Amino acid sequence: MPDCWTDEDYNEVLAFVEKYLWLFVQENAAIHKPEQIVCNLAQLNHREFRLLQLIYFLLSESVQRSVKESTPHLLRRLTKSTDRMTTELKGSVRGNVDWNLTFKRRGGAGFSDSTVFVTRVASKTHDLPEAQALKYLLTQINHLCVEVLGKIPEEVDTLAYEPNKKWKDEVRSLYHLSSTFLKNTYLRDIGLPAKISDMMLQKVRCARSNHFKIVYEGLRLYRKLFLQAEQETLRNCFAQGVLKPLSRDTLYEVYILLVTIASLEQTGWSREHFRLIGYGKGAVAHYRYGDMTLRVYYQTLPTAFAQNSLYTDLLRKYGLDVSLRRPDILLEFDADRQDFKLLEIKRTQDKRYIVESVYKVFGYLKDFEHCFALGGMPHAMLVVWGGVERGENLNDVVVVVNRRNYKQFIESTLLKAGSGE
């Protein structure tokens, strides 16, 4: 089936969602460099703020280059230093004899043993401050990858790297690479500092290899994000790139979600809470209009829907393993009584596919029929790209709208809900 988007359509949709993409962390996403970013990090809870810190630290240029470029080079040419260890020997002598210490040692024993010698033996070591700092950075990266993704399965090809992968693939790649490097024979024998001091950071910055300069930038970013907790640093990470949907279908879903949010604010609804899009359960936004509250769900459902699914109840009676089906967007209005608006998003203008999608929406309405009030029409909206003319009827249980008339239709619905009609 031919794509219904031209390049101009794609760029128009992307331009609209760019200012909100800092909220998007769904797995089906890759790094993107927007022209503008408007964000308010204070509206995120601690857990979501921490997730953004982790993602943008691990996807930052300094961390990516530290692991994929600098570490392999540095481990092939790891700097050594020479230490001279003092050793007391009897009989045979190895190394250079330190006669001053030898005579002192013999004198302390009353010059009774002329076979005692004190020697200095040269010993090569890689355990330098800059090498310790490299091990520290790799260890922190490894731990943070696990914090983001949870348990990560082992992979055979751990060094493969392909550009434009999903962001979780990038994090998995960092985990496997850092795990491999930490098993390096030389790196295992290097001490792991409890923290990076200013003096150690200065040693890394002044190291001869330019690759340590990249490691230095990674360490500085780590300190600013996680130890000093600078929000401005996170904003600077956003300036380098945010996550955008890889799938055009997902991009259109996010576009309609953000058009809905923009319409809420234009019709007088006040925002009380925002959360990351595509992360965890629960509503992505909470709004209020007088005594009316509204929760906006994306790719997830409120508890009432999960507990009243006819579809899952029926199939479980037959011992069939089934997962809950969910619409793309759900609006939950709550005042004297609850009312819901179900939105299914289809990036299409093919009439046959639109007909099939309407049937799917009727399936949702039947599945969750116990959750819908008798009034409050329409219960559901099918939002397509094109292929339908304007002619929706507010008394229809399902309304089919295209991208051009959706905004006006949703605004009239929100105004009606806010006025209590």
C-alpha positions as CSV (number, residue, x, y, z in Angstrom):
1,M,0.0,0.0,0.0
2,P,1.5,3.4,-1.0
3,D,2.4,5.8,1.8
4,C,-0.2,8.5,2.2
5,W,2.4,11.1,3.3
6,T,4.6,13.2,1.2
7,D,7.9,14.5,2.5
8,E,6.1,17.8,3.1
9,D,3.4,16.1,5.2
10,Y,6.0,14.3,7.3
11,N,8.0,17.5,7.9
12,E,4.8,19.4,8.8
13,V,3.8,16.9,11.4
14,L,7.3,16.6,12.8
15,A,7.6,20.4,13.1
16,F,4.5,20.5,15.2
17,V,5.6,17.8,17.7
18,E,9.2,18.9,18.0
19,K,8.7,21.2,20.9
20,Y,7.1,18.3,22.9
21,L,9.5,15.5,21.9
22,W,11.6,15.9,25.1
23,L,8.6,14.0,26.7
24,F,8.8,11.1,24.3
25,V,10.7,8.0,25.5
26,Q,8.8,5.1,23.8
27,E,11.1,2.3,22.6
28,N,10.2,2.9,18.9
29,A,12.4,6.0,18.8
30,A,15.8,7.2,17.7
31,I,17.8,10.3,18.4
32,H,16.7,13.5,16.6
33,K,18.0,17.0,16.4
34,P,15.1,19.5,16.6
35,E,15.1,23.2,15.7
36,Q,13.5,24.2,18.9
37,I,12.7,22.6,22.3
38,V,10.4,24.1,25.0
39,C,10.4,22.1,28.2
40,N,9.4,22.4,31.8
41,L,11.3,19.8,33.8
42,A,9.8,20.9,37.1
43,Q,6.5,19.1,36.1
44,L,8.2,15.7,36.1
45,N,8.4,13.5,39.2
46,H,11.8,12.3,40.5
47,R,11.6,8.9,38.8
48,E,10.8,10.4,35.4
49,F,13.4,13.1,35.7
50,R,16.0,10.4,36.6
51,L,15.0,8.4,33.5
52,L,15.6,11.5,31.3
53,Q,19.0,12.0,32.9
54,L,20.0,8.4,32.3
55,I,18.8,8.3,28.7
56,Y,20.4,11.5,27.6
57,F,23.6,10.8,29.4
58,L,23.9,7.4,27.7
59,L,23.0,8.8,24.3
60,S,25.3,11.9,24.6
61,E,28.1,12.2,22.1
62,S,30.8,12.2,24.8
63,V,29.6,8.9,26.3
64,Q,29.1,7.3,22.9
65,R,32.5,8.3,21.7
66,S,34.2,7.4,25.1
67,V,33.0,3.8,24.8
68,K,33.0,3.2,21.0
69,E,36.1,5.2,20.0
70,S,38.3,6.1,22.9
71,T,38.3,3.1,25.1
72,P,39.3,0.6,22.3
73,H,42.2,2.9,21.4
74,L,43.3,3.5,25.0
75,L,43.2,-0.2,25.9
76,R,45.5,-1.0,23.0
77,R,48.0,1.7,24.2
78,L,47.5,1.8,27.9
79,T,50.0,4.1,29.5
80,K,52.5,2.5,31.9
81,S,54.6,3.9,34.8
82,T,57.6,2.5,36.5
83,D,57.7,2.0,40.3
84,R,60.8,1.0,42.2
85,M,60.0,-1.3,45.1
86,T,62.4,-1.8,48.0
87,T,63.1,-5.5,48.8
88,E,65.3,-7.2,51.4
89,L,67.1,-10.3,50.1
90,K,69.6,-12.8,51.5
91,G,72.2,-14.5,49.5
92,S,71.4,-14.0,45.8
93,V,70.7,-10.4,44.7
94,R,68.1,-9.2,42.1
95,G,68.0,-5.6,41.1
96,N,70.1,-2.6,42.0
97,V,71.6,-2.7,45.6
98,D,70.7,0.3,47.7
99,W,74.0,0.3,49.8
100,N,72.8,3.1,52.2
101,L,69.7,1.0,53.2
102,T,71.8,-2.2,53.2
103,F,74.3,-0.8,55.7
104,K,71.5,0.6,57.9
105,R,69.8,-2.8,57.9
106,R,73.0,-4.7,58.7
107,G,73.9,-2.1,61.4
108,G,70.5,-2.5,63.0
109,A,71.3,-6.2,63.3
110,G,74.8,-5.6,64.7
111,F,76.6,-6.4,61.4
112,S,76.1,-10.0,62.2
113,D,74.8,-11.1,58.7
114,S,76.8,-9.9,55.7
115,T,74.4,-11.7,53.3
116,V,71.6,-9.2,53.8
117,F,71.1,-6.8,50.9
118,V,68.4,-4.2,50.2
119,T,67.6,-3.8,46.5
120,R,65.3,-1.6,44.4
121,V,63.4,-3.6,41.7
122,A,61.6,-1.8,38.8
123,S,57.9,-2.7,38.4
124,K,55.7,-1.7,35.5
125,T,52.1,-0.7,36.3
126,H,49.1,0.6,34.4
127,D,47.4,1.7,37.6
128,L,47.5,5.4,36.9
129,P,44.9,8.0,37.8
130,E,43.7,8.5,34.2
131,A,43.3,4.7,33.8
132,Q,41.3,4.5,37.1
133,A,39.1,7.3,35.8
134,L,38.4,5.4,32.6
135,K,37.5,2.3,34.6
136,Y,35.2,4.4,36.8
137,L,33.4,5.9,33.8
138,L,32.9,2.4,32.1
139,T,31.6,1.0,35.4
140,Q,29.1,3.8,35.9
141,I,27.9,3.5,32.3
142,N,27.5,-0.3,32.7
143,H,25.4,0.2,35.9
144,L,23.3,3.0,34.4
145,C,22.4,0.8,31.4
146,V,21.0,-1.8,33.7
147,E,19.1,0.8,35.6
148,V,17.4,2.0,32.4
149,L,16.7,-1.4,30.8
150,G,16.6,-3.9,33.7
151,K,18.1,-7.3,33.1
152,I,19.9,-7.3,29.7
153,P,20.4,-10.7,27.9
154,E,23.8,-11.6,26.6
155,E,24.5,-11.2,22.9
156,V,27.0,-13.0,20.7
157,D,27.9,-10.0,18.6
158,T,28.5,-7.4,21.2
159,L,30.6,-5.0,19.2
160,A,28.2,-4.5,16.3
161,Y,27.0,-0.9,15.8
162,E,24.5,0.5,13.4
163,P,23.5,4.1,13.2
164,N,19.8,5.1,13.6
165,K,18.9,2.2,15.8
166,K,16.2,2.5,18.5
167,W,17.5,4.2,21.6
168,K,17.2,1.1,23.7
169,D,19.4,-0.7,21.1
170,E,22.0,2.0,21.6
171,V,21.9,1.5,25.4
172,R,22.2,-2.3,25.0
173,S,25.2,-1.7,22.8
174,L,26.8,0.5,25.4
175,Y,26.2,-2.2,28.1
176,H,27.8,-5.0,26.1
177,L,30.7,-2.9,25.1
178,S,31.4,-1.7,28.6
179,S,31.1,-5.2,30.0
180,T,33.6,-6.5,27.5
181,F,36.1,-3.7,28.2
182,L,35.8,-4.2,32.0
183,K,36.9,-7.8,31.5
184,N,40.1,-6.6,29.8
185,T,43.2,-8.1,31.5
186,Y,44.9,-4.8,32.2
187,L,41.7,-3.0,33.3
188,R,40.8,-5.7,35.8
189,D,44.1,-5.0,37.7
190,I,43.5,-1.3,37.8
191,G,42.0,0.2,41.0
192,L,38.4,1.4,40.9
193,P,38.1,4.7,42.8
194,A,35.0,5.4,45.0
195,K,34.6,8.8,43.3
196,I,36.4,11.0,40.9
197,S,38.3,13.8,42.6
198,D,39.1,17.2,41.1
199,M,42.8,16.2,41.0
200,M,42.0,12.9,39.2
201,L,39.8,14.8,36.7
202,Q,42.7,17.2,36.1
203,K,45.0,14.2,35.4
204,V,42.6,12.9,32.8
205,R,42.3,16.4,31.1
206,C,46.1,16.7,30.9
207,A,46.8,13.2,29.8
208,R,48.8,13.0,26.5
209,S,46.3,11.0,24.5
210,N,43.5,13.0,22.9
211,H,41.2,10.1,23.6
212,F,41.4,10.9,27.3
213,K,40.0,14.4,26.4
214,I,36.8,12.6,25.3
215,V,36.7,10.5,28.5
216,Y,37.2,13.8,30.4
217,E,34.0,15.2,28.8
218,G,32.1,12.1,29.7
219,L,33.2,12.3,33.3
220,R,32.3,16.0,33.5
221,L,28.8,15.3,32.1
222,Y,28.4,12.5,34.6
223,R,29.3,14.8,37.5
224,K,27.0,17.6,36.3
225,L,24.0,15.3,35.7
226,F,24.2,12.9,38.7
227,L,26.4,14.5,41.3
228,Q,25.6,18.2,40.9
229,A,22.1,17.6,39.4
230,E,22.3,20.6,37.1
231,Q,19.0,20.9,35.2
232,E,20.7,23.3,32.7
233,T,23.0,20.4,31.7
234,L,20.0,18.3,30.9
235,R,18.5,21.1,28.8
236,N,21.8,21.2,27.0
237,C,21.5,17.5,26.3
238,F,18.1,18.1,24.7
239,A,19.7,20.8,22.5
240,Q,21.9,18.1,21.0
241,G,19.0,15.8,20.3
242,V,15.8,14.3,21.5
243,L,14.0,11.0,20.8
244,K,11.6,11.0,17.8
245,P,9.4,8.1,16.7
246,L,10.9,5.9,14.0
247,S,7.5,4.8,12.8
248,R,5.5,7.3,10.8
249,D,2.3,5.7,12.3
250,T,3.6,6.3,15.8
251,L,4.5,9.9,14.8
252,Y,1.0,10.5,13.7
253,E,-0.4,9.1,16.9
254,V,1.8,11.4,18.9
255,Y,0.8,14.3,16.6
256,I,-2.9,13.7,17.4
257,L,-2.1,13.3,21.1
258,L,-0.3,16.7,21.1
259,V,-3.0,18.4,19.0
260,T,-5.4,17.2,21.7
261,I,-3.2,18.6,24.5
262,A,-2.9,21.9,22.6
263,S,-6.7,22.1,22.1
264,L,-7.2,21.5,25.8
265,E,-5.1,24.5,26.7
266,Q,-6.7,26.7,24.0
267,T,-10.2,25.9,25.3
268,G,-9.4,27.0,28.9
269,W,-8.4,23.7,30.5
270,S,-5.6,24.2,33.0
271,R,-2.8,21.7,33.1
272,E,-2.0,20.1,36.5
273,H,0.4,17.4,35.5
274,F,2.6,16.1,32.7
275,R,4.5,12.9,32.4
276,L,6.7,11.1,29.9
277,I,5.0,9.8,26.8
278,G,5.5,6.0,26.3
279,Y,6.8,5.3,29.8
280,G,5.0,3.3,32.4
281,K,1.3,3.2,33.1
282,G,-1.2,6.0,33.9
283,A,-2.3,9.2,32.3
284,V,0.3,11.3,30.4
285,A,-1.5,14.5,31.4
286,H,-4.0,15.8,33.9
287,Y,-6.3,18.9,33.2
288,R,-8.9,20.7,35.1
289,Y,-11.9,23.0,34.1
290,G,-13.8,24.2,37.1
291,D,-15.0,21.0,38.9
292,M,-14.3,18.8,35.9
293,T,-11.0,16.9,35.7
294,L,-9.6,15.2,32.6
295,R,-7.0,12.5,32.3
296,V,-5.3,11.8,29.0
297,Y,-4.1,8.3,28.4
298,Y,-1.8,7.2,25.5
299,Q,-1.3,3.5,24.7
300,T,-2.5,2.6,28.2
301,L,-5.8,2.3,30.0
302,P,-7.3,3.3,33.4
303,T,-8.0,0.6,35.9
304,A,-11.7,0.6,35.3
305,F,-11.2,-0.5,31.7
306,A,-8.7,-3.2,32.6
307,Q,-11.2,-4.6,35.1
308,N,-14.2,-4.5,32.8
309,S,-12.9,-6.1,29.5
310,L,-15.4,-8.5,28.1
311,Y,-12.8,-9.7,25.6
312,T,-10.2,-10.8,28.1
313,D,-12.8,-12.3,30.5
314,L,-14.3,-14.4,27.7
315,L,-11.0,-15.8,26.4
316,R,-9.7,-16.6,29.8
317,K,-12.7,-18.8,30.4
318,Y,-11.5,-21.0,27.6
319,G,-7.9,-21.0,29.0
320,L,-6.6,-18.8,26.2
321,D,-3.6,-16.6,27.0
322,V,-4.6,-13.1,26.0
323,S,-3.4,-9.5,26.5
324,L,-5.6,-6.5,26.9
325,R,-6.4,-4.6,23.7
326,R,-6.2,-0.8,24.1
327,P,-7.0,2.2,21.9
328,D,-4.4,4.7,21.0
329,I,-5.8,7.6,23.2
330,L,-8.4,7.7,25.9
331,L,-9.9,10.8,27.5
332,E,-11.3,10.3,31.0
333,F,-13.7,13.0,32.1
334,D,-14.5,13.0,35.8
335,A,-17.1,15.3,37.6
336,D,-20.4,14.0,39.0
337,R,-20.0,11.0,36.8
338,Q,-17.3,9.5,34.7
339,D,-17.3,9.8,30.9
340,F,-14.8,8.5,28.4
341,K,-13.9,9.4,24.8
342,L,-12.0,6.7,22.9
343,L,-9.6,7.7,20.1
344,E,-8.2,5.4,17.5
345,I,-5.6,6.8,15.2
346,K,-4.9,5.5,11.6
347,R,-2.5,7.2,9.3
348,T,-4.4,6.3,6.1
349,Q,-6.7,7.6,3.5
350,D,-7.6,4.3,2.0
351,K,-11.4,3.9,2.3
352,R,-11.3,0.1,2.7
353,Y,-8.9,0.4,5.6
354,I,-11.0,3.1,7.2
355,V,-14.0,0.8,7.0
356,E,-12.0,-2.0,8.8
357,S,-10.8,0.5,11.4
358,V,-14.4,1.6,12.2
359,Y,-15.3,-2.0,12.8
360,K,-12.3,-2.2,15.2
361,V,-13.5,0.8,17.1
362,F,-16.9,-0.8,17.5
363,G,-15.0,-3.8,18.9
364,Y,-13.5,-1.5,21.6
365,L,-16.9,-0.1,22.5
366,K,-18.3,-3.6,23.0
367,D,-15.3,-4.7,24.9
368,F,-15.6,-1.9,27.4
369,E,-19.3,-1.2,27.2
370,H,-19.7,-1.3,31.0
371,C,-17.4,1.8,31.3
372,F,-19.4,4.1,29.0
373,A,-22.3,6.2,30.2
374,L,-25.5,6.2,28.2
375,G,-25.1,9.9,27.3
376,G,-22.0,11.8,26.3
377,M,-22.1,11.0,22.6
378,P,-19.9,10.3,20.7
379,H,-18.1,7.6,22.7
380,A,-15.3,7.2,20.1
381,M,-13.5,8.9,17.4
382,L,-11.5,7.4,14.5
383,V,-8.9,10.0,13.4
384,V,-7.6,9.2,9.9
385,W,-5.2,11.2,7.6
386,G,-7.7,11.6,4.8
387,G,-10.3,9.8,2.7
388,V,-13.4,11.0,4.5
389,E,-15.4,14.2,4.1
390,R,-16.6,16.4,6.9
391,G,-20.1,15.4,8.0
392,E,-19.8,14.0,11.5
393,N,-22.9,13.9,13.7
394,L,-22.5,14.5,17.4
395,N,-25.2,11.9,18.0
396,D,-23.2,9.1,16.3
397,V,-21.6,6.7,18.7
398,V,-18.5,6.8,16.5
399,V,-17.3,9.8,14.6
400,V,-14.8,9.6,11.8
401,V,-12.6,12.7,11.3
402,N,-9.5,13.5,9.2
403,R,-6.5,15.5,10.3
404,R,-7.9,18.8,9.0
405,N,-11.2,18.8,10.9
406,Y,-10.1,16.9,14.0
407,K,-8.8,20.0,15.9
408,Q,-12.1,21.9,15.5
409,F,-14.1,18.8,16.4
410,I,-12.1,18.0,19.6
411,E,-12.2,21.7,20.7
412,S,-16.0,21.7,20.4
413,T,-16.1,18.4,22.4
414,L,-13.9,19.9,25.1
415,L,-15.9,23.1,25.4
416,K,-19.1,21.1,25.7
417,A,-17.5,18.8,28.4
418,G,-16.1,21.8,30.3
419,S,-19.5,23.5,30.4
420,G,-21.1,20.4,31.8
421,E,-23.4,19.8,28.8
